[in-house]
Amino acid sequence: MELADLVVPVREGANNELLRYALRSWAANLPHRHVWIVGFRPWWAAGARHIPTHQRGNSRYVNTTTAMRAACEHPEVSDPFIWCNDDFFVMRPQPEQLPVYHRGPVRELEAQFGTRSTPYLAEMRRTRDFLVGLGHDDPVSYDLHVPLPVEKTGMLLALDTAPGHDAHKRTVFGVLNGIGGTPMADVKVQHRGPQFDAGSPFLSTMPDSFANGAVGRFIRAAFPEPCPYETGRRR
């Protein structure tokens, strides 16, 4: 079976060091055929394939929905493909058929967050209510910071069915298509301190924790050499 492509949405910007090191980690540890950058491709990443999209200001959810649809509708992108973000780092070698992971029941995540009120939590609850209304009484969340295998027809169904751009499309896709998977804790490291799992096969960061934190130093040390997708000067 042919390897899947990797698809990563990228926002506009002159540079993106997270993407640089994410690409290095994928080249080293995530078997794939091609990498497709959807949206803005930095000048130094010309080794990756490119699907340009029109980006609407700072609307992250709109832009990622646009990118997802563009990948699903592009005839040269593999089906299935693997959806990544530019802050997903694969730290250990993965099998050719990447497993599916989820975050456990949405109700348990809500309990962890308690009574806090943020746009993210509001959309989590809205997504849960939407899925419950369709008969999925206890939906699980696929909103993890790890790569996700995506089947095109199933994702287009999710995008066409989901209630707006802000819905958690990974979760809608996973639940509507019954993809199952293995539960895991999220791997996002938001702080500068050394409290993270250095043995985790996946890591993800915030821009600040990558640039100024222990986790960023750890990731940069793991992948010091340029990968084939980099065509600019060596870093």
C-alpha positions in Angstrom: 0.0 0.0 0.0 1.3 3.4 -1.0 2.3 5.8 1.9 -0.1 8.6 2.8 0.7 12.3 2.2 1.1 14.7 5.0 -1.0 17.9 4.9 -0.3 20.9 7.0 -2.1 24.2 7.0 0.2 27.2 7.4 -0.7 30.8 8.2 0.8 33.8 6.5 4.2 34.9 7.8 7.8 35.5 6.7 9.3 32.8 8.8 8.1 29.7 10.8 10.7 27.9 12.8 8.0 25.6 14.3 7.2 24.4 10.8 10.9 23.9 10.0 11.5 21.6 13.0 8.1 19.9 12.5 9.2 19.0 8.9 12.5 17.7 10.2 10.7 15.5 12.7 8.3 14.2 10.0 11.1 13.4 7.6 12.9 11.5 10.3 10.0 9.7 12.0 6.7 9.8 10.2 6.6 7.6 7.0 4.9 9.5 4.1 4.9 10.1 0.4 4.7 13.9 0.0 4.2 16.9 2.3 1.6 19.4 1.2 1.6 22.9 2.7 -1.8 24.4 2.4 -2.0 28.2 2.6 1.3 30.1 2.9 4.5 28.3 2.0 7.6 30.0 3.4 10.3 30.7 0.9 12.7 28.2 2.5 10.2 25.3 2.3 10.0 25.0 -1.5 10.8 21.3 -1.2 7.2 20.7 0.0 4.3 20.7 -2.4 1.9 23.7 -2.2 -1.8 24.4 -2.3 -2.4 28.2 -2.1 -5.5 29.4 -0.4 -7.0 32.7 0.4 -6.6 33.4 4.1 -9.1 35.5 6.0 -7.3 37.7 8.5 -6.7 36.1 11.9 -9.6 33.6 11.7 -7.7 30.4 12.5 -10.8 28.2 12.4 -12.0 29.5 9.0 -8.5 29.2 7.5 -8.0 25.6 8.7 -11.4 24.6 7.5 -10.5 26.1 4.1 -7.2 24.2 4.1 -8.9 20.9 5.0 -11.4 21.2 2.3 -8.7 22.2 -0.3 -6.7 19.1 0.6 -9.8 16.8 0.4 -10.7 18.2 -3.0 -7.2 18.2 -4.5 -6.8 15.2 -6.8 -3.1 14.8 -6.2 -3.3 14.5 -2.4 -3.4 10.9 -1.3 -6.6 9.4 0.1 -6.3 8.9 3.0 -3.8 11.6 4.1 -2.4 12.5 7.4 -3.5 15.9 8.9 -0.8 17.7 10.8 -0.3 21.2 12.3 2.9 23.2 12.1 3.5 22.7 15.8 3.2 18.8 15.7 6.6 17.2 16.4 7.0 13.4 15.9 9.8 12.4 18.3 9.9 8.6 17.8 9.6 6.5 14.6 6.0 5.7 13.7 4.6 2.7 11.7 3.6 3.1 8.0 0.0 2.9 9.1 -0.3 5.6 11.7 -2.7 4.7 14.5 -5.7 6.9 15.4 -5.7 8.5 18.8 -8.4 10.3 20.7 -8.7 12.3 24.0 -11.5 10.4 25.7 -15.1 11.4 26.2 -15.9 15.1 25.7 -17.8 15.0 29.0 -14.5 14.1 30.8 -12.7 17.0 29.2 -15.5 19.4 30.2 -15.2 18.1 33.8 -11.4 18.8 33.8 -12.0 22.4 32.6 -14.7 22.9 35.2 -16.7 26.2 34.9 -14.1 28.1 32.8 -15.5 30.0 29.9 -13.3 30.4 26.7 -14.2 30.3 23.0 -12.4 26.9 22.8 -14.6 25.4 25.5 -17.7 27.0 24.1 -17.0 25.3 20.7 -16.2 22.0 22.5 -19.6 22.1 24.1 -21.3 23.2 20.9 -19.7 20.3 19.0 -20.7 17.8 21.7 -24.3 19.1 21.7 -24.4 18.8 17.9 -23.1 15.2 18.0 -25.5 14.2 20.8 -28.3 15.6 18.7 -27.3 13.2 16.0 -27.6 10.3 18.3 -24.0 10.0 19.5 -24.7 10.0 23.2 -21.2 10.0 24.6 -18.8 11.4 21.9 -15.1 11.2 22.3 -12.8 14.1 21.4 -10.2 13.9 18.6 -9.0 17.4 19.4 -5.4 16.2 20.1 -2.1 17.8 19.1 -1.0 14.7 17.2 -1.3 13.7 13.5 -4.6 12.3 12.4 -5.3 10.0 9.4 -8.1 11.5 7.3 -10.3 9.8 4.7 -11.4 12.4 2.2 -15.1 11.5 1.8 -15.6 11.2 5.5 -14.0 14.6 6.2 -16.0 16.3 3.5 -19.1 14.9 5.1 -18.0 16.3 8.5 -17.2 19.7 7.0 -20.6 19.8 5.3 -22.5 18.7 8.4 -20.6 20.5 11.2 -22.3 23.6 12.6 -19.9 26.4 11.4 -16.2 26.8 10.9 -15.5 26.9 14.7 -16.8 23.3 15.3 -14.1 20.8 16.3 -13.8 19.3 12.9 -11.4 16.5 14.0 -14.0 15.4 16.5 -16.9 15.7 14.1 -15.0 13.6 11.5 -13.9 11.0 14.0 -17.3 10.5 15.6 -19.4 10.6 12.4 -17.1 8.1 10.7 -16.7 5.8 13.7 -12.9 5.8 13.4 -12.3 4.5 16.9 -8.7 4.8 18.2 -6.6 4.7 21.3 -7.1 7.2 24.1 -4.1 9.4 25.1 -3.4 12.6 27.0 -2.8 15.7 25.0 0.9 16.5 24.4 0.7 20.3 24.1 3.4 22.0 26.2 2.4 25.6 27.0 5.0 26.6 29.5 8.8 27.3 29.4 9.7 25.0 32.3 11.2 21.5 32.1 8.0 19.7 33.1 7.2 17.7 30.0 7.5 14.0 28.9 10.8 13.7 27.1 9.9 10.1 26.2 6.7 11.0 24.5 6.5 9.9 20.8 4.7 13.2 20.1 5.1 16.8 21.3 3.5 20.1 20.5 4.2 23.6 21.7 3.1 27.1 21.8 5.2 29.7 19.9 6.7 31.0 23.2 7.4 27.5 24.7 9.1 26.6 21.5 11.2 29.7 21.2 12.1 30.2 24.9 11.2 27.0 26.7 12.9 23.8 27.7 10.7 21.8 25.3 11.8 24.0 22.4 15.4 23.4 23.2 14.8 19.7 23.4 13.1 19.6 20.0 15.7 21.7 18.3 18.5 19.5 19.7 16.7 16.3 18.4 16.6 17.6 14.8 19.7 19.7 14.2 20.1 18.8 10.5 18.0 20.3 7.6 15.5 17.9 5.9 14.8 17.5 2.1 11.9 20.0 2.4 14.2 22.9 3.3 15.8 24.7 0.4 17.1 27.9 2.1 20.3 28.3 3.9 21.2 25.8 6.6 20.0 26.5 10.2 
